[in-house]
Amino acid sequence: MASSPLDLSTDDPPPIVWDERTWIHTGKTYPSTNTPAFILTERSKALQIPSAYISNIPDKQLSIIDLLKCPLLPQASILISQKGSSSYSDEMLNENLACLLTRPIPPKSWLQALEAAFGQAWFDGKRSIVDSQFKQSRLPLWVLSYWKEMSTVLEQRARWKRAEEWLLRWGENGDLLEEADGVREMLASLDWGSVVSALGAMCPKHSLTRLLSDDWIDDEIVNMTMHDLAARVRLDPKLSKTTIVANLALQNNIRKAFESKDYSKKSAGLLYRYTELFKSGKWKCLYFPTHVDENHWVPMLIDFEEKTICYGKSCC
């Protein structure tokens, strides 16, 4: 029997092909919300840093110690009154791009204003960016990406620099020298640019600087801690039969249910599942962290056998 030809017809609309003549310098308004994917793709191309200049940005595979040794230009802290929209020019660039190796990075607030105005400036056919620190200096549009990347590097290096200084003070105590040396070895082996994916959570590497400071710990670190505690409980023959350790998702679910007064399965799914779990009578204790008054991390314990709720002393 002869096979019928494969039907490739579809009701899906054909993909929109980018045509610069349709969008650039035609009076169109840039769609800043729900921006179509094909426009975002072209926007990325317009902002792409040429490979010849990417090498000026510290490699994300560098160790934290090596990042601290990098000689980087500072970021200016001056107040810039020039609006982001007026920082784009119809004229072509007029600058030797070697200047990027000698000029401070513009202030972060101005870079944010520049980015917010980029879409419409691009649609309006703007060809260059006027450097806020050098009024007659016009640079290519992609320099915005370069400055943003360097701003991020400087911000993260500053965090690790503060952590290193804290570690130096902390390690002055003779009893802690061995621990401090161990942390320094870790900083020499960890790259600075990747995301930490461990203990049931993901966070930027610089979030770990909170552990080398007097700053409050954040959600990611708390969730990592809860994941580690839960794993320890599961390995304990006695505790594993009676105790559950939950992460911050439970606190958030409880707060959401309380504020909405809706404790249904659909609205408070996680809270509902824990409620059903403990109704079985198998489990005795539920531990979970909570953030009180937006400034204290507090451990909570619900003892279903004793029908009590306890909380621990805040340590930060």
Contacts in CASP RR format, 6 or more apart in sequence:
PFRMAT RR
TARGET T0000
AUTHOR 0000-0000-0000
METHOD contacts of the structure
MODEL  1
MASSPLDLSTDDPPPIVWDERTWIHTGKTYPSTNTPAFILTERSKALQIP
SAYISNIPDKQLSIIDLLKCPLLPQASILISQKGSSSYSDEMLNENLACL
LTRPIPPKSWLQALEAAFGQAWFDGKRSIVDSQFKQSRLPLWVLSYWKEM
STVLEQRARWKRAEEWLLRWGENGDLLEEADGVREMLASLDWGSVVSALG
AMCPKHSLTRLLSDDWIDDEIVNMTMHDLAARVRLDPKLSKTTIVANLAL
QNNIRKAFESKDYSKKSAGLLYRYTELFKSGKWKCLYFPTHVDENHWVPM
LIDFEEKTICYGKSCC
15 38 0 8 1.000
16 36 0 8 1.000
16 38 0 8 1.000
17 38 0 8 1.000
18 38 0 8 1.000
18 39 0 8 1.000
18 41 0 8 1.000
18 42 0 8 1.000
20 42 0 8 1.000
23 39 0 8 1.000
23 123 0 8 1.000
24 122 0 8 1.000
24 123 0 8 1.000
24 125 0 8 1.000
25 123 0 8 1.000
25 124 0 8 1.000
25 125 0 8 1.000
26 123 0 8 1.000
27 123 0 8 1.000
27 124 0 8 1.000
28 123 0 8 1.000
29 120 0 8 1.000
29 123 0 8 1.000
30 119 0 8 1.000
30 120 0 8 1.000
30 122 0 8 1.000
30 123 0 8 1.000
31 39 0 8 1.000
32 119 0 8 1.000
32 120 0 8 1.000
35 43 0 8 1.000
43 118 0 8 1.000
43 119 0 8 1.000
43 122 0 8 1.000
46 122 0 8 1.000
46 141 0 8 1.000
46 142 0 8 1.000
47 118 0 8 1.000
47 141 0 8 1.000
47 142 0 8 1.000
47 144 0 8 1.000
47 145 0 8 1.000
48 142 0 8 1.000
48 145 0 8 1.000
49 57 0 8 1.000
49 142 0 8 1.000
49 145 0 8 1.000
49 146 0 8 1.000
49 149 0 8 1.000
50 142 0 8 1.000
53 97 0 8 1.000
53 100 0 8 1.000
53 146 0 8 1.000
56 100 0 8 1.000
56 101 0 8 1.000
56 146 0 8 1.000
57 146 0 8 1.000
57 149 0 8 1.000
57 150 0 8 1.000
57 153 0 8 1.000
58 67 0 8 1.000
58 70 0 8 1.000
58 72 0 8 1.000
58 153 0 8 1.000
58 192 0 8 1.000
60 191 0 8 1.000
60 192 0 8 1.000
60 193 0 8 1.000
60 194 0 8 1.000
61 191 0 8 1.000
61 193 0 8 1.000
62 70 0 8 1.000
62 191 0 8 1.000
62 192 0 8 1.000
63 187 0 8 1.000
63 188 0 8 1.000
63 189 0 8 1.000
63 190 0 8 1.000
63 191 0 8 1.000
63 192 0 8 1.000
64 160 0 8 1.000
64 187 0 8 1.000
64 188 0 8 1.000
64 190 0 8 1.000
64 191 0 8 1.000
64 192 0 8 1.000
64 205 0 8 1.000
65 184 0 8 1.000
65 187 0 8 1.000
65 188 0 8 1.000
67 153 0 8 1.000
67 156 0 8 1.000
67 157 0 8 1.000
67 160 0 8 1.000
67 192 0 8 1.000
68 157 0 8 1.000
68 160 0 8 1.000
68 161 0 8 1.000
68 164 0 8 1.000
70 157 0 8 1.000
72 150 0 8 1.000
72 153 0 8 1.000
72 154 0 8 1.000
72 157 0 8 1.000
73 101 0 8 1.000
73 102 0 8 1.000
73 103 0 8 1.000
73 104 0 8 1.000
73 105 0 8 1.000
73 150 0 8 1.000
74 104 0 8 1.000
74 105 0 8 1.000
74 154 0 8 1.000
75 104 0 8 1.000
75 105 0 8 1.000
75 106 0 8 1.000
75 107 0 8 1.000
75 108 0 8 1.000
75 150 0 8 1.000
75 151 0 8 1.000
75 154 0 8 1.000
76 104 0 8 1.000
76 105 0 8 1.000
76 106 0 8 1.000
76 107 0 8 1.000
76 133 0 8 1.000
77 107 0 8 1.000
78 107 0 8 1.000
78 133 0 8 1.000
79 107 0 8 1.000
80 106 0 8 1.000
80 107 0 8 1.000
80 109 0 8 1.000
80 110 0 8 1.000
80 132 0 8 1.000
82 110 0 8 1.000
82 130 0 8 1.000
82 132 0 8 1.000
83 113 0 8 1.000
83 117 0 8 1.000
84 110 0 8 1.000
84 113 0 8 1.000
84 114 0 8 1.000
84 116 0 8 1.000
84 117 0 8 1.000
85 117 0 8 1.000
85 120 0 8 1.000
85 121 0 8 1.000
87 110 0 8 1.000
87 113 0 8 1.000
87 114 0 8 1.000
87 117 0 8 1.000
87 129 0 8 1.000
87 130 0 8 1.000
87 132 0 8 1.000
88 117 0 8 1.000
88 118 0 8 1.000
88 121 0 8 1.000
88 124 0 8 1.000
88 126 0 8 1.000
88 128 0 8 1.000
88 129 0 8 1.000
88 130 0 8 1.000
89 126 0 8 1.000
89 127 0 8 1.000
89 128 0 8 1.000
89 129 0 8 1.000
89 130 0 8 1.000
89 138 0 8 1.000
90 125 0 8 1.000
90 126 0 8 1.000
90 127 0 8 1.000
91 127 0 8 1.000
91 128 0 8 1.000
91 138 0 8 1.000
92 127 0 8 1.000
92 128 0 8 1.000
92 138 0 8 1.000
93 127 0 8 1.000
93 128 0 8 1.000
93 138 0 8 1.000
93 139 0 8 1.000
93 140 0 8 1.000
94 128 0 8 1.000
94 136 0 8 1.000
94 137 0 8 1.000
94 138 0 8 1.000
95 131 0 8 1.000
95 137 0 8 1.000
95 138 0 8 1.000
95 139 0 8 1.000
97 139 0 8 1.000
97 140 0 8 1.000
99 134 0 8 1.000
99 137 0 8 1.000
99 139 0 8 1.000
100 143 0 8 1.000
100 146 0 8 1.000
103 131 0 8 1.000
103 133 0 8 1.000
103 134 0 8 1.000
104 133 0 8 1.000
105 147 0 8 1.000
105 150 0 8 1.000
105 151 0 8 1.000
105 154 0 8 1.000
106 114 0 8 1.000
106 131 0 8 1.000
106 132 0 8 1.000
106 133 0 8 1.000
106 147 0 8 1.000
108 151 0 8 1.000
108 155 0 8 1.000
110 132 0 8 1.000
111 144 0 8 1.000
111 147 0 8 1.000
111 148 0 8 1.000
111 151 0 8 1.000
114 129 0 8 1.000
114 144 0 8 1.000
115 144 0 8 1.000
115 148 0 8 1.000
118 141 0 8 1.000
118 144 0 8 1.000
122 141 0 8 1.000
126 141 0 8 1.000
127 141 0 8 1.000
128 138 0 8 1.000
128 139 0 8 1.000
128 140 0 8 1.000
128 141 0 8 1.000
129 138 0 8 1.000
129 139 0 8 1.000
129 140 0 8 1.000
129 141 0 8 1.000
129 143 0 8 1.000
129 144 0 8 1.000
130 137 0 8 1.000
130 138 0 8 1.000
130 139 0 8 1.000
131 137 0 8 1.000
131 138 0 8 1.000
131 139 0 8 1.000
156 192 0 8 1.000
156 193 0 8 1.000
156 205 0 8 1.000
156 206 0 8 1.000
157 192 0 8 1.000
159 206 0 8 1.000
159 209 0 8 1.000
160 187 0 8 1.000
160 192 0 8 1.000
160 206 0 8 1.000
160 209 0 8 1.000
162 209 0 8 1.000
162 213 0 8 1.000
163 209 0 8 1.000
163 212 0 8 1.000
163 213 0 8 1.000
164 187 0 8 1.000
164 212 0 8 1.000
166 212 0 8 1.000
166 213 0 8 1.000
166 214 0 8 1.000
167 180 0 8 1.000
167 183 0 8 1.000
167 184 0 8 1.000
167 212 0 8 1.000
168 180 0 8 1.000
170 176 0 8 1.000
170 180 0 8 1.000
170 212 0 8 1.000
171 177 0 8 1.000
171 179 0 8 1.000
171 180 0 8 1.000
183 212 0 8 1.000
190 205 0 8 1.000
191 205 0 8 1.000
192 205 0 8 1.000
192 206 0 8 1.000
193 204 0 8 1.000
193 205 0 8 1.000
194 205 0 8 1.000
195 202 0 8 1.000
195 203 0 8 1.000
195 204 0 8 1.000
195 205 0 8 1.000
196 202 0 8 1.000
196 203 0 8 1.000
196 204 0 8 1.000
196 205 0 8 1.000
196 207 0 8 1.000
196 208 0 8 1.000
196 220 0 8 1.000
198 224 0 8 1.000
199 223 0 8 1.000
199 224 0 8 1.000
199 225 0 8 1.000
199 227 0 8 1.000
199 228 0 8 1.000
200 223 0 8 1.000
200 224 0 8 1.000
200 227 0 8 1.000
201 220 0 8 1.000
201 221 0 8 1.000
201 223 0 8 1.000
201 224 0 8 1.000
201 227 0 8 1.000
202 220 0 8 1.000
203 218 0 8 1.000
203 220 0 8 1.000
203 221 0 8 1.000
203 224 0 8 1.000
207 218 0 8 1.000
207 220 0 8 1.000
207 221 0 8 1.000
208 221 0 8 1.000
209 215 0 8 1.000
210 216 0 8 1.000
210 217 0 8 1.000
210 218 0 8 1.000
210 221 0 8 1.000
211 217 0 8 1.000
211 221 0 8 1.000
216 295 0 8 1.000
216 297 0 8 1.000
216 316 0 8 1.000
217 297 0 8 1.000
217 316 0 8 1.000
219 248 0 8 1.000
222 247 0 8 1.000
222 248 0 8 1.000
222 289 0 8 1.000
222 297 0 8 1.000
223 247 0 8 1.000
223 248 0 8 1.000
225 289 0 8 1.000
226 245 0 8 1.000
226 246 0 8 1.000
226 247 0 8 1.000
226 248 0 8 1.000
226 288 0 8 1.000
226 289 0 8 1.000
227 247 0 8 1.000
229 245 0 8 1.000
229 287 0 8 1.000
230 244 0 8 1.000
230 245 0 8 1.000
230 246 0 8 1.000
230 247 0 8 1.000
233 239 0 8 1.000
233 240 0 8 1.000
233 243 0 8 1.000
233 244 0 8 1.000
233 245 0 8 1.000
234 240 0 8 1.000
241 282 0 8 1.000
242 283 0 8 1.000
242 284 0 8 1.000
242 285 0 8 1.000
243 283 0 8 1.000
243 284 0 8 1.000
243 285 0 8 1.000
243 286 0 8 1.000
243 287 0 8 1.000
244 274 0 8 1.000
244 277 0 8 1.000
244 283 0 8 1.000
244 285 0 8 1.000
244 286 0 8 1.000
244 287 0 8 1.000
245 287 0 8 1.000
245 288 0 8 1.000
246 274 0 8 1.000
246 286 0 8 1.000
246 287 0 8 1.000
246 288 0 8 1.000
247 288 0 8 1.000
247 289 0 8 1.000
248 288 0 8 1.000
248 289 0 8 1.000
248 291 0 8 1.000
249 270 0 8 1.000
250 270 0 8 1.000
250 271 0 8 1.000
250 274 0 8 1.000
250 288 0 8 1.000
251 288 0 8 1.000
251 289 0 8 1.000
251 290 0 8 1.000
251 291 0 8 1.000
253 268 0 8 1.000
253 269 0 8 1.000
253 270 0 8 1.000
253 271 0 8 1.000
254 268 0 8 1.000
254 271 0 8 1.000
256 267 0 8 1.000
256 268 0 8 1.000
257 263 0 8 1.000
257 267 0 8 1.000
257 268 0 8 1.000
257 271 0 8 1.000
260 267 0 8 1.000
262 268 0 8 1.000
263 271 0 8 1.000
263 272 0 8 1.000
264 272 0 8 1.000
265 272 0 8 1.000
274 286 0 8 1.000
277 283 0 8 1.000
278 286 0 8 1.000
278 304 0 8 1.000
281 304 0 8 1.000
283 304 0 8 1.000
284 303 0 8 1.000
284 304 0 8 1.000
284 305 0 8 1.000
285 301 0 8 1.000
285 302 0 8 1.000
285 303 0 8 1.000
285 304 0 8 1.000
285 305 0 8 1.000
286 301 0 8 1.000
286 302 0 8 1.000
286 304 0 8 1.000
287 299 0 8 1.000
287 300 0 8 1.000
287 301 0 8 1.000
288 299 0 8 1.000
288 300 0 8 1.000
289 297 0 8 1.000
289 298 0 8 1.000
289 299 0 8 1.000
289 300 0 8 1.000
290 297 0 8 1.000
290 298 0 8 1.000
290 299 0 8 1.000
290 300 0 8 1.000
290 311 0 8 1.000
291 297 0 8 1.000
291 298 0 8 1.000
292 298 0 8 1.000
292 314 0 8 1.000
296 314 0 8 1.000
296 316 0 8 1.000
297 314 0 8 1.000
297 315 0 8 1.000
297 316 0 8 1.000
298 311 0 8 1.000
298 312 0 8 1.000
298 313 0 8 1.000
298 314 0 8 1.000
299 311 0 8 1.000
299 312 0 8 1.000
300 309 0 8 1.000
300 310 0 8 1.000
300 311 0 8 1.000
300 312 0 8 1.000
301 309 0 8 1.000
301 310 0 8 1.000
301 311 0 8 1.000
301 312 0 8 1.000
302 308 0 8 1.000
302 309 0 8 1.000
303 309 0 8 1.000
303 310 0 8 1.000
END
